[in-house]
Amino acid sequence: MPALELKVPKIAGGRIDAIDELKGAAILLILLYHAGGTLVWQNFLHGDVGVDLFVILSGVGLALSSRAEAAGAFLRRRLLRIFPAYWVVLTFFVCANTHFLEHRYSAFNLVIHYLGIQAWFGDFYGLGINDSFWFITLIASLYVIYAFLRPVLVRPDLIIFWGGVISAVVAYAYFLTGQSGCFGHIGLRVPGFFAGLLLGALLRDGHLEIPLSPALAAGLVVMIYVPYTHGIVFYSEITALALAMGYLFLWRVRAPGRLVDPTAAFLRFFGKYSLEIFLIHQPLIREYNYYLHGRFFNISNPSALSLIVGILIGLAVTLVLSVELHRLLNRLGAPWGGPKAAGR
């Protein structure tokens, strides 16, 4: 069977240090995006592409670190990387929102949140307690999919086929039910995970042969043509990949060393705590920013400058809480945390 063959230098040791730097870049983009949303500024940078970068890196990390183990053992190991930090932050915001914002949550809402499946029930639940918690549904679901698809991962054409089928089903499910929030957050981001799996396999082995098979053709039709007929276009993954290539092959290669090394260290710091930052930051720079303005200053419509000050304070608090939560979980001897938490 004819095949498309790709070759790159093989990654020694199965680890790429730049992944941690890219995670740092991704979380910084997301912080800028959410800060701009709080200020109602035009989304020039499209920092939301940082989430696509996270999803792609998750696929890359899984492919690079793949090993023989049962599906149950894999899921147990991977989910323990993200759920303990998530449960701590979830409990914190449930209590804080109930006390300060006077929000009330049903038992059903709490149960599906602690299970991490809230976003499968639509926008009301997926975005209800903390706008960022939908990411847990996405990444945990991708882990489950990966656990059961691993036997076919030796066939890149089958990765593309199943990636197309799953991506189209998820996107259509949200699109046809009018769940625009979860459609944009989850439905359009699934293909990036499968792109990451292919990229990770290429980097791990140094070569990738994609058979030009009926499965490949079907996968491309289902992923590209069928959604396109209803106005669904999977595009943000391409943007995220372009951004990653720009950092790796322009900045890291061409920029002066005196700039590259501090930048890499700075990004690795944010990459290390990226999961905790992602989970904590948004309510602090938005809901609680407005709450504190109203509660202590009696300002219901704060100025942009006042909001910026609140955002900076919220981000400082986020960093402190993220670092301390990460250290606490590590001191407890847990297998979670660190740059591996959201993908590797």
C-alpha positions as CSV (number, residue, x, y, z in Angstrom):
1,M,0.0,0.0,0.0
2,P,1.5,3.4,-0.9
3,A,2.2,5.7,2.1
4,L,3.2,9.2,2.8
5,E,6.5,9.1,4.8
6,L,7.7,11.8,7.1
7,K,11.2,11.9,8.7
8,V,12.7,14.1,11.4
9,P,15.5,13.7,13.9
10,K,14.5,11.2,16.6
11,I,14.0,12.6,20.1
12,A,16.5,11.1,22.5
13,G,15.1,9.9,25.8
14,G,11.5,10.5,24.7
15,R,11.3,14.0,26.2
16,I,11.3,17.5,24.8
17,D,12.2,20.3,27.2
18,A,10.5,22.8,24.9
19,I,7.1,21.3,25.7
20,D,7.2,22.9,29.2
21,E,8.1,26.2,27.6
22,L,5.2,25.9,25.1
23,K,2.9,25.2,28.0
24,G,4.1,28.4,29.7
25,A,3.4,30.3,26.5
26,A,-0.1,28.7,26.3
27,I,-1.1,29.7,29.8
28,L,0.2,33.3,29.3
29,L,-1.9,33.6,26.1
30,I,-5.0,32.3,28.0
31,L,-4.3,34.8,30.9
32,L,-4.1,37.7,28.3
33,Y,-7.3,36.4,26.6
34,H,-9.3,36.3,29.8
35,A,-7.9,39.6,31.1
36,G,-9.0,41.2,27.8
37,G,-12.4,39.6,28.1
38,T,-12.8,41.2,31.6
39,L,-11.9,44.6,30.1
40,V,-14.1,44.0,27.0
41,W,-11.1,44.6,24.8
42,Q,-11.0,43.4,21.2
43,N,-9.4,40.0,21.0
44,F,-6.4,40.9,18.8
45,L,-4.0,38.2,20.0
46,H,-6.6,35.4,20.1
47,G,-5.1,34.1,23.3
48,D,-7.7,31.4,23.3
49,V,-5.4,29.5,20.9
50,G,-3.4,28.7,24.0
51,V,-6.0,26.0,24.9
52,D,-5.5,24.5,21.4
53,L,-1.8,24.4,22.2
54,F,-2.4,22.6,25.5
55,V,-4.5,20.0,23.7
56,I,-1.9,19.4,21.0
57,L,0.8,19.1,23.6
58,S,-1.3,16.6,25.5
59,G,-1.3,14.4,22.4
60,V,2.4,14.9,21.8
61,G,3.2,14.0,25.5
62,L,1.1,10.9,25.5
63,A,2.7,9.6,22.3
64,L,6.2,10.3,23.5
65,S,5.7,8.6,26.8
66,S,3.5,5.7,25.7
67,R,4.2,2.4,27.4
68,A,2.5,-1.0,27.6
69,E,-0.1,-1.1,30.3
70,A,-3.8,-1.9,30.8
71,A,-6.3,0.7,30.0
72,G,-7.4,0.9,33.6
73,A,-3.8,1.4,34.9
74,F,-3.3,4.1,32.3
75,L,-6.4,6.0,33.2
76,R,-5.7,5.7,36.9
77,R,-2.2,7.1,36.4
78,R,-3.3,9.9,34.1
79,L,-6.4,11.1,35.9
80,L,-4.4,11.3,39.2
81,R,-2.3,13.9,37.5
82,I,-5.2,16.3,37.1
83,F,-8.1,15.5,39.4
84,P,-6.6,16.1,42.9
85,A,-5.7,19.7,42.0
86,Y,-9.1,20.1,40.3
87,W,-11.0,18.8,43.3
88,V,-9.2,21.2,45.6
89,V,-9.9,24.2,43.4
90,L,-13.5,23.1,42.7
91,T,-14.3,22.7,46.4
92,F,-12.7,26.2,47.1
93,F,-14.9,27.9,44.5
94,V,-18.1,26.0,45.4
95,C,-17.6,27.3,49.0
96,A,-16.6,30.8,48.0
97,N,-19.3,31.2,45.3
98,T,-21.9,30.0,47.8
99,H,-20.8,32.3,50.6
100,F,-19.8,35.5,48.7
101,L,-21.7,35.4,45.4
102,E,-24.7,33.6,46.9
103,H,-24.8,31.1,44.2
104,R,-26.7,27.8,44.7
105,Y,-25.8,24.5,43.1
106,S,-27.9,21.4,42.8
107,A,-26.7,18.0,44.0
108,F,-26.6,16.9,40.4
109,N,-24.5,19.8,39.3
110,L,-22.0,19.1,42.1
111,V,-21.8,15.4,41.4
112,I,-21.1,15.8,37.7
113,H,-18.5,18.4,38.5
114,Y,-16.6,16.2,40.9
115,L,-16.8,13.4,38.3
116,G,-15.4,15.9,35.8
117,I,-18.1,15.3,33.2
118,Q,-20.1,18.5,33.6
119,A,-19.4,19.9,30.1
120,W,-21.1,16.9,28.5
121,F,-24.4,18.3,29.9
122,G,-24.1,21.6,28.0
123,D,-23.2,25.2,28.7
124,F,-25.3,25.6,31.9
125,Y,-23.4,23.0,33.7
126,G,-20.1,23.1,31.8
127,L,-19.5,26.8,32.4
128,G,-21.6,27.2,35.6
129,I,-19.2,27.1,38.6
130,N,-16.0,28.2,37.0
131,D,-15.6,29.0,33.3
132,S,-12.3,27.1,33.1
133,F,-13.6,23.8,34.5
134,W,-14.9,22.6,31.1
135,F,-11.2,21.8,30.3
136,I,-11.3,19.0,32.8
137,T,-14.1,17.3,30.9
138,L,-12.2,17.8,27.6
139,I,-8.8,16.4,28.8
140,A,-10.3,13.6,30.9
141,S,-12.4,12.5,28.0
142,L,-9.4,12.5,25.7
143,Y,-7.6,10.3,28.1
144,V,-10.4,7.8,28.0
145,I,-10.5,7.9,24.2
146,Y,-6.7,7.4,24.1
147,A,-6.8,4.5,26.6
148,F,-9.1,2.5,24.3
149,L,-7.6,3.6,20.9
150,R,-4.0,2.7,21.8
151,P,-4.1,-0.6,19.9
152,V,-4.7,1.2,16.6
153,L,-2.0,3.9,17.2
154,V,0.5,1.9,15.2
155,R,-1.6,2.9,12.1
156,P,-1.5,6.7,11.6
157,D,-4.3,6.4,9.0
158,L,-6.6,4.9,11.7
159,I,-5.6,7.7,14.1
160,I,-6.8,10.2,11.4
161,F,-10.0,8.1,10.8
162,W,-11.0,7.9,14.4
163,G,-9.9,11.4,15.0
164,G,-12.2,12.5,12.2
165,V,-15.2,10.5,13.5
166,I,-14.8,11.5,17.1
167,S,-14.2,15.2,16.2
168,A,-17.3,15.4,14.0
169,V,-19.6,13.6,16.4
170,V,-18.5,15.9,19.3
171,A,-18.8,19.1,17.2
172,Y,-22.2,18.1,15.8
173,A,-23.5,17.2,19.2
174,Y,-22.9,20.6,20.6
175,F,-23.6,22.5,17.4
176,L,-27.1,20.9,16.8
177,T,-28.1,21.3,20.4
178,G,-27.2,25.0,20.4
179,Q,-24.5,24.7,23.1
180,S,-22.3,27.4,21.7
181,G,-20.0,27.7,24.7
182,C,-19.1,24.0,24.8
183,F,-19.1,23.9,21.0
184,G,-16.4,26.4,20.8
185,H,-14.5,25.3,23.9
186,I,-14.6,21.5,23.3
187,G,-16.2,20.7,20.0
188,L,-13.7,22.5,17.9
189,R,-10.6,21.4,19.8
190,V,-10.7,17.6,19.7
191,P,-8.8,17.3,16.4
192,G,-5.8,19.0,18.0
193,F,-5.3,16.0,20.3
194,F,-5.1,13.6,17.4
195,A,-2.7,15.9,15.5
196,G,-0.6,15.9,18.7
197,L,-0.6,12.1,18.7
198,L,0.7,12.0,15.1
199,L,3.3,14.6,15.9
200,G,4.4,12.8,19.0
201,A,4.7,9.5,17.2
202,L,6.8,11.2,14.5
203,L,9.1,12.8,17.1
204,R,9.4,9.5,19.1
205,D,10.3,7.2,16.2
206,G,12.0,9.8,13.8
207,H,9.7,8.7,11.0
208,L,6.0,8.3,10.3
209,E,4.4,6.4,7.5
210,I,0.7,7.3,6.8
211,P,-0.8,4.6,4.5
212,L,-2.9,6.1,1.7
213,S,-5.8,3.9,2.6
214,P,-9.6,4.1,2.5
215,A,-9.5,4.7,6.3
216,L,-7.3,7.8,5.7
217,A,-9.7,9.1,3.0
218,A,-12.8,8.5,5.1
219,G,-11.2,10.2,8.1
220,L,-10.3,13.3,6.1
221,V,-13.8,13.5,4.5
222,V,-15.5,13.1,7.9
223,M,-13.2,15.6,9.6
224,I,-13.0,18.3,6.9
225,Y,-15.7,18.0,4.2
226,V,-18.7,16.9,6.2
227,P,-18.5,19.5,9.0
228,Y,-17.7,22.2,6.4
229,T,-21.1,21.6,4.7
230,H,-22.7,22.9,7.9
231,G,-20.3,25.8,8.5
232,I,-18.1,23.9,11.0
233,V,-14.4,24.5,10.4
234,F,-11.6,23.0,12.5
235,Y,-9.0,25.7,12.2
236,S,-7.6,26.7,15.6
237,E,-5.3,23.7,15.7
238,I,-3.5,25.0,12.7
239,T,-3.0,28.4,14.3
240,A,-1.6,26.7,17.5
241,L,0.8,24.6,15.5
242,A,2.0,27.7,13.6
243,L,2.5,29.5,16.9
244,A,4.5,26.6,18.3
245,M,6.7,26.4,15.1
246,G,7.3,30.2,15.3
247,Y,8.6,29.9,18.9
248,L,10.7,26.8,18.3
249,F,12.3,27.6,14.9
250,L,12.3,31.4,15.0
251,W,12.7,32.6,18.5
252,R,14.6,29.7,20.0
253,V,16.9,29.4,17.0
254,R,17.3,33.0,15.8
255,A,17.0,35.1,18.9
256,P,20.2,36.1,20.8
257,G,21.1,33.6,23.6
258,R,21.0,36.3,26.2
259,L,17.2,36.6,25.5
260,V,16.4,33.0,24.8
261,D,17.6,31.5,28.1
262,P,15.7,33.9,30.4
263,T,12.6,33.5,28.2
264,A,12.8,29.8,28.4
265,A,13.2,29.8,32.2
266,F,10.3,32.3,32.5
267,L,8.0,30.1,30.3
268,R,9.1,26.9,32.1
269,F,8.0,28.4,35.4
270,F,4.5,29.1,34.1
271,G,4.4,25.7,32.3
272,K,5.2,24.0,35.6
273,Y,2.1,25.5,37.3
274,S,0.0,25.8,34.2
275,L,-2.8,23.4,35.3
276,E,-3.3,25.2,38.7
277,I,-3.2,28.6,37.1
278,F,-5.7,27.6,34.4
279,L,-8.1,26.3,37.1
280,I,-7.8,29.2,39.5
281,H,-7.3,32.5,37.7
282,Q,-10.6,33.3,35.8
283,P,-13.0,33.9,38.7
284,L,-10.4,35.9,40.5
285,I,-9.8,38.4,37.7
286,R,-13.5,38.6,36.7
287,E,-16.3,37.7,39.1
288,Y,-14.4,38.5,42.3
289,N,-12.8,41.6,40.7
290,Y,-16.4,43.0,40.3
291,Y,-17.5,41.6,43.6
292,L,-14.7,43.4,45.6
293,H,-15.3,46.6,43.7
294,G,-18.9,46.5,44.7
295,R,-18.4,45.2,48.3
296,F,-15.6,47.5,49.5
297,F,-15.8,50.5,47.1
298,N,-19.5,50.5,46.2
299,I,-18.6,50.7,42.5
300,S,-20.9,48.7,40.3
301,N,-19.3,49.8,37.0
302,P,-15.5,50.1,37.7
303,S,-13.2,51.9,35.2
304,A,-10.8,50.1,33.0
305,L,-7.9,51.3,35.1
306,S,-9.5,50.0,38.3
307,L,-10.3,46.7,36.7
308,I,-6.7,46.4,35.5
309,V,-5.5,46.9,39.1
310,G,-7.9,44.2,40.2
311,I,-6.7,41.8,37.5
312,L,-3.1,42.3,38.5
313,I,-4.0,41.5,42.1
314,G,-6.0,38.5,41.0
315,L,-3.2,37.2,38.9
316,A,-0.7,37.6,41.8
317,V,-3.0,35.7,44.1
318,T,-3.4,33.1,41.4
319,L,0.3,32.5,41.2
320,V,0.7,32.2,45.0
321,L,-2.2,29.8,45.3
322,S,-1.0,27.8,42.3
323,V,2.5,27.4,43.6
324,E,1.4,26.5,47.1
325,L,-1.2,24.0,45.9
326,H,1.4,22.3,43.6
327,R,3.8,22.1,46.5
328,L,1.2,20.8,48.9
329,L,0.2,18.0,46.6
330,N,3.8,17.1,45.9
331,R,4.5,17.0,49.7
332,L,1.7,14.6,50.1
333,G,3.7,12.2,47.8
334,A,1.2,12.4,45.0
335,P,1.9,11.3,41.4
336,W,0.3,14.4,40.0
337,G,1.4,18.0,39.4
338,G,4.2,19.6,37.5
339,P,4.4,20.1,33.7
340,K,3.1,16.6,33.2
341,A,-0.3,17.4,34.7
342,A,-2.0,18.5,31.6
343,G,-0.6,16.1,29.1
344,R,2.6,14.2,29.6
